């Protein structure tokens, strides 16, 4: 039982998909025969692409769209199949429509590929074997049958998927602790530090995705003790991200001598321990077991610190250790919630719905992308040209009997940006070669039952690992595609050499077409920077006030600020694969990202002081300081035509600004200093953003 509980959500989903496809194949074979079942299987497989680990309402919204697009693509291809030239243009039109679905954002990712796969499956059917309308009819039957299965399987798995989404969010946050620890332990200005920083940025992106997935599951769950417990855990986990971000503050004041390295090593070790406690909580939640190793007190992290009594850095250590204890205490509270009676969440169920990602297919989203400047529109045109060209090239090639393979080879590699295309290219070629070796072995097998079982295993594997290990998905997809074509048309054989040639040629074509109507990241930079500064300013306005900060508006503002920072981080990550002549000014954008994260960390510290130690504050003085800081930040986080004056390196005051008393004894001077440093980082964000825009304008 414990082993079954450890099956991750994506594998559980892959198993459910394979079972559904197998059941549909069995039933239709029994009712209408083998050939009809194979045609229906195409519709079922295409519809299943949109059936990812999700809530029932999202499955109900997405799978039918994938099914309709798949049936429409199958009918168009079947009708045009007798006319090769017209079919080439039809393929381009299908590709354009499929990629335009990305106007609705990430939720359309799986849906967009369904019509592409459908046209490939339809092209594999011999022209004379069935009429276009019969083919489309059986495709519709398979797609409709899978839709019914997806709802039934989703209902059965819903509770488990909800638990796994929260456990995965906990585990991803534990990974963030380890990544921050690794960054602190790396040598400054080294390749190790650069690699650790890249890993941290990727980890933050993963954490944002996992937290949103958990919100989508947990915040809509029917009311129960378990639901209230999960909501309480998730809300604390979201706040924990703030506290972790704050752990980085002021550590740059330590310098780079042996003493500084020792202190950073202790902080790194403490973060590792806290991350392990969070990992233990994730395991206990996933397995439904009592937590075996609750978080233990950190103790004196800096005992026997090699810092002289007169060293100004001694004044910093109590603040650093206080943050570590806050992190450890927050993780302990999360662990306690696993087995405690749930409290009433700080937000009502109605308020929580504001944090659930939007669903649906509003036409306004599509209309906004019908422009030559839109990355979605440009990628749709690029895909249409690439897939149409692949088809016509395949017709002229010596192995023109399988043109759909070259079309598929281009479709699976060509992505919306060069970085993703290059990653897919390498994984696709590797996976296809491995898959062809597997099929070469299967060609010696003459048992239809065994080949059918391998096909279902390939379907489940390809579905489960598409976002985890794409080379494995490519391997399974190769096996699936070759077996599907063989089962529909056994006389056609496997044609493995042609398949390998088409894959290599398809990957090369996709790479080449990445430079057609490219959407270089610099095109998005002005809008992304503007949004980032706007959302940071909006969140600062909510945080820099004595009003209660646990309401909906401050939390929504915080999430929007994090989302904007993640978008900027994505630009920075993807631009590394672009030609140097069009690459973003990496240093300036990295400065915006760095100081933006610092600003979020400063605001986190301010919020914690205001919420946890308000009774110790002189409220009139604090209110005036907050208002002045809010005004300064609002002015700083605005882009101007003329670059702002440079911010001196010592503008924040350094060690000389550290209060004499530890924050545990007198928090007021620490709060006022934090506000001063916050203002400085806001000015640095503005300066770096303006410099980045000036450099992009000169390119």
PADREN-635694 format. One record per residue (C-alpha): x, y, z; residue in one letter. Coordinates in steps of 0.1 Angstrom, whole numbers, plus 2048, in hexadecimal, padded with zeros to 3 digits. Layout:
% residues N
XYZA;...
//
This chain:
% residues 699
800800800X;81C818809X;82C8107E7X;80C8197D5X;80983A7E8X;82B8447DBX;8208447B7X;8238687ACX;80687A79CX;81487A778X;819854779X;7F784E789X;7E886376CX;7FC850752X;7EF82F760X;7CB83C75FX;7CF84773BX;7DD825730X;7C1813742X;7A7829731X;7B682570EX;7B87FF714X;7947FD71FX;788811701X;79C7FB6EAX;78E7DB6F9X;7697E76F8X;76A7F46D5X;77D7D56C8X;7627BF6D7X;7467D46C9X;7537E06A7X;7737CD69FX;7987D469FX;79A7EE684X;77F804693X;7908016B5X;7B180D6A7X;7A082B697X;78E8336B7X;7AE82F6CAX;7BD84D6B7X;7A18636C4X;7A58566E7X;7CB85B6E8X;7C787F6DAX;7AC8886F4X;7C1879710X;7DD89270AX;7C88AC71DX;7C289473AX;7DD89E751X;7DC89D778X;7C18B677DX;7A18BF78EX;7818B177FX;7758D3773X;7958D9760X;7948B6751X;7708BD747X;77B8DD736X;79A8D1724X;7948AD718X;7768B6702X;7898D26F1X;7A68BA6E9X;78C8A16DCX;77A8B96C5X;79A8C76B7X;7A78A36B1X;78789869FX;7878B8689X;7AC8B2680X;7A588D678X;788897661X;79C8B264FX;7B989B648X;7A387E63DX;790894625X;7B08A3616X;7C4883615X;7BD87C5F0X;7CB89F5E8X;7F08A05F3X;7F58C55ECX;7D58D05FEX;7DE8B961BX;7FF8CC620X;7EC8EC623X;7D28DB63AX;7EE8D0651X;7FB8F3653X;7D890065CX;7D38E5677X;7F58EE686X;7EC913686X;7CB90D698X;7DB8F56B0X;7F690D6BAX;7DE92B6BDX;7CE9186DAX;7EC9236EEX;7DB9456F0X;7CA93770FX;7EB930720X;7FB911730X;7DA900735X;7D88FC70FX;7FA8EC70CX;7EE8C870AX;7CF8D16F7X;7E38E26DBX;7F58C26D2X;7D68AC6D0X;7CD8B76ACX;7F18B36A1X;7F288F6AEX;7D088869EX;7DB89367BX;7FA87D67FX;7E585F689X;7CC86666CX;7E8868652X;7F384665DX;7D2836653X;7D2828630X;7BD83E619X;7A682260CX;7A181062DX;784826639X;77084562FX;77986763EX;757869650X;75A84665FX;77E84D66AX;77386E67BX;75585D68AX;76A84269BX;78385C6A6X;76686F6B6X;75A84F6C7X;77D8496D6X;78186D6E1X;75E86E6F1X;76484D702X;78585A711X;77487971DX;75C863731X;77984F73EX;78C86E748X;76F87B75EX;76B85976EX;790854775X;794878780X;777874799X;7888547A8X;7AA8647AAX;7A08877B4X;7A78837D9X;7C88737D4X;7D388D7BAX;7CA8A87D2X;7E08997EDX;7FC8937D5X;7FB8B77C8X;7FF8C47ECX;81B8AB7F3X;82D8B57D3X;82A8DA7DDX;83A8D27FFX;8558BE7EEX;85D8D97D4X;85F8F37F0X;8788DB802X;88C8DB7E2X;88D9017E3X;89C8FF806X;8B78E87F9X;8BD8FE7DAX;8C191D7F0X;8D990A806X;8EE8FF7E8X;8EF9237DCX;8FC92F7FDX;9169137FFX;92391A7DBX;94392E7D6X;93C9527CCX;94195D7A8X;94793A79DX;936922784X;92990F7A2X;91792E7AEX;90993578BX;8FC911788X;8ED9147ABX;8DC9347A1X;8CD925781X;8C1907796X;8B19207AFX;89F932793X;892912785X;8889067A8X;8749267AEX;86292178DX;85A8FD796X;84E9087B9X;8379227AAX;827908793X;8238EE7AFX;8149077C6X;7FB9127ACX;7F28EE7A4X;7EC8E87C9X;7D69077CCX;7C18FA7AFX;7BB8D97C0X;7BA8E37E5X;7A69037E4X;7898F47D1X;7868D47E6X;7648CD7F7X;7648D981AX;7708BF834X;78A8BD850X;7A38B0837X;79C8CC81FX;7A08E683AX;7C18D6846X;7CE8D6822X;7C48FB81DX;7D690483EX;7F58F2833X;7F6901811X;7F192581EX;80E920836X;82391181AX;81C92F804X;827947820X;845931826X;85293A804X;85395E80FX;86795582FX;88094081BX;88595D803X;88D974820X;8A895C82CX;8C096A812X;8BE98E81EX;8DD99F82CX;8F4981826X;90799480CX;9139AB829X;92898E837X;94399281DX;95797580FX;97196C829X;97394C83CX;95C959857X;94296183DX;94593F82DX;94092E84FX;921942856X;91393B834X;91B916839X;907916859X;8E9927849X;8EC90E82CX;8EC8F0844X;8CE8FE857X;8BA903837X;8C38DF82DX;8B58D284EX;8958E784BX;8908DA827X;8938B6834X;8788BD84DX;8618CA832X;86A8AB81CX;860895839X;83E8A783BX;8398A2816X;84087C81AX;828879838X;80C88B825X;811876806X;812855819X;7F785E832X;80E85584FX;817865870X;83687B86CX;854867878X;86C88487DX;85D8A5886X;8728C5882X;8898C989FX;8958EB8ADX;8B38F989BX;8C59038BAX;8E191C8BAX;8EB91C895X;90893489AX;9179248BAX;93D9298BBX;93B94189DX;95E94C893X;953971894X;96598A8AAX;95099C8C3X;9589BE8B4X;9509B2891X;9319C4883X;9259A4874X;91D997898X;8FF9AF897X;8F299D878X;8F3979885X;8D497C89DX;8BF988880X;8CA96C86AX;8C5951884X;8A396088CX;89895B868X;8A4937868X;890930888X;871940878X;87692985AX;87A90A871X;85C914886X;846919867X;8508F685AX;8488E887DX;8258F887BX;81F8E8859X;82A8C6867X;8128CB885X;7F58D186DX;7F98AE85EX;7EA89E87DX;7D88BB88EX;7B48C588DX;7B28E0872X;7AC90487BX;79591A867X;7AA928849X;7B294D849X;7A0950828X;77D945821X;77592B806X;7679477F0X;78795B7F4X;79D93D7ECX;78E93B7CAX;7A095B7C0X;7C09477C1X;7B592A7AAX;7C292D786X;7A793876DX;79891E756X;78491F736X;78892B713X;77E950710X;78095D6ECX;79097D6F9X;7B096B700X;7B295F6DCX;7AA9816CEX;7C69916E2X;7DF97A6D0X;7D49816ACX;7F19986A5X;813994693X;8249A06B3X;8159836C8X;82D9676D0X;80F94F6CEX;80595A6ABX;82995A69FX;82E9366ACX;80D92B69CX;81893967AX;83B92967FX;82B907687X;815909669X;832910652X;8488F5663X;82E8D9662X;8238E163FX;8478E2633X;84F8C1645X;8328B0632X;83D8BC610X;8618B3617X;855890622X;84288C601X;8638935EEX;87887C604X;8818585FAX;86B84A616X;84C85F60FX;83584261AX;83585063DX;83487663BX;82187965CX;84086E66FX;85488D663X;8368A366BX;83589468EX;85B898692X;8588BD68CX;8398C26A1X;8478B36C1X;8688C66BFX;85D8E96B4X;8548FD6D3X;84C9216D9X;87092C6E0X;8929206D6X;89D9146F9X;8808FB6FBX;8848F06D7X;8A98E86DCX;8A18D46FCX;8858C16E9X;89C8BB6CBX;8B68A86DEX;89D8956F4X;88888C6D5X;8A587E6C1X;8B18696DFX;88F85C6E7X;8878536C4X;8A783F6C0X;8A082C6E0X;87B8276D6X;8858196B4X;89C8006C5X;87F7F56DAX;8687F16BCX;8837DF6A9X;8817C56C5X;85B7C56C4X;85C7BE69EX;86579B6A7X;8467976BCX;82778A6AAX;80E78B6C6X;7F47A76C1X;7EB7A46E6X;80F7AB6F1X;8137C76D8X;7F27D76E4X;7FF7D5708X;81F7E66FFX;80C8016EDX;7F780870CX;817809721X;826821709X;80783770AX;808839730X;82D840731X;82D85B716X;81086C728X;81F86A74BX;842877743X;83C892729X;8448AE742X;85D89A757X;875887740X;86E88F71CX;88787770EX;87385B71EX;853869710X;86386B6EEX;86E8466F1X;84B83B6FBX;83B8516E1X;8508426C6X;84681F6D1X;82282A6D2X;82283B6B0X;83381E69EX;81C8046AFX;7FD8196A8X;80681C683X;80E7F7682X;7ED7ED693X;7D880367CX;7EB7F765CX;8007D7664X;80A7D463FX;81D7F5642X;8387E6659X;84C7F9672X;86480C65BX;87C813677X;899822661X;88083B652X;874844675X;89784C681X;89E860662X;87E874666X;88587B68AX;8A8889683X;89B89D665X;87C8A9679X;8928B5696X;8A88C867DX;88A8D866CX;87B8E268EX;89C8F2698X;89E905677X;87B911679X;88291F69CX;89293C68AX;872943675X;85E960684X;87295B6A5X;86496A6C5X;8859736D6X;88297B6FBX;88C99F6F6X;86A9A56E6X;85999D706X;8719AF71DX;8619D271EX;83E9C4727X;84C9AB740X;8619C5752X;8449DD753X;82E9C2762X;8489B777BX;84D9DB788X;8289E1789X;8209C179DX;83D9C77B5X;8319EA7BBX;80D9DE7C0X;8189C47DAX;82E9DD7EBX;8109F47EFX;7FD9D8800X;81A9CC816X;8269EF822X;8099F6838X;7FE9EF85BX;7DD9E084EX;7D99BA852X;7EC9A9836X;7DA987837X;7BD991820X;7B69887FCX;7C49A87ECX;7E79A67FBX;7EA9817F4X;7DE9867D0X;7F79A27CCX;81398D7D9X;80A9707C1X;8099887A3X;82B9967ADX;83A9737B0X;82A96978EX;83A98877EX;85C98078CX;85995C77FX;85096875CX;86F97E75DX;884961769X;87794C74CX;882967733X;8A5966743X;8A7940741X;89B93D71DX;8B195970FX;8D0944715X;8C892E6F7X;8C394C6DFX;8DC95A6C7X;8F39726D9X;8E998F6C3X;8C598E6CFX;8CB9826F2X;8BE996710X;8D69AB724X;8DA98F73DX;8EC9A2758X;8D29BE75AX;8B49A7759X;8C5991773X;8C99B1789X;8A49B8785X;89C99478FX;8B49947ACX;8A89B57BBX;8849AC7B4X;88898D7C9X;89A9A27E4X;87D9BA7E4X;86499D7E9X;87A991805X;87C9B3816X;8569B6814X;853993823X;86899E841X;8549BE845X;8339AA845X;84199185EX;84C9AD876X;82A9BE873X;81699F879X;82B98D893X;83A9AA8A8X;8219C78A3X;81D9CC8C8X;8429D68CBX;83F9F18B1X;83AA168B4X;81CA1789CX;81CA3C893X;841A3B88AX;83DA1B877X;81EA27864X;831A47858X;850A3284EX;83AA1983BX;828A35828X;849A4681FX;858A25813X;839A1C7FFX;83AA3E7EDX;85FA3A7E6X;85BA167D9X;83EA217C2X;853A3C7B3X;871A257AEX;85DA0979EX;854A1D780X;866A1D75FX;870A3F751X;87DA4C730X;89DA58740X;8B1A3F754X;8B2A4677AX;8D1A5078CX;8E8A33796X;8E3A247B8X;904A247CCX;910A017D7X;90FA0D7FCX;8ECA1D7F9X;8DEA04812X;8F8A0C82CX;9089EA830X;9129DD852X;913A0185FX;8EDA0285DX;8E89E3873X;8D79EC894X;8EB9E68B4X;8D09D28C5X;8C59B08B9X;8A39AE8A8X;8969988C5X;89B9B58DDX;8929D38C8X;8829CE8A6X;87A9F289DX;89C9FC890X;89E9DC87CX;87D9E386CX;887A07863X;8A89FA854X;8959E0840X;87F9FC831X;89EA0F827X;8AE9F1816X;88D9EA805X;88CA0D7F6X;8B0A087E9X;8A89E77D8X;8899F77C8X;8A0A127B8X;8B89F77ACX;89B9E479BX;892A04789X;8B6A0B77FX;8BC9E7772X;89B9E775FX;8A2A0774DX;8C59FC744X;8B79DB736X;89D9EE721X;8B8A06713X;8CE9E9709X;8B19D66F8X;8A79F56E5X;8CB9F86D7X;8CB9D46CAX;
//
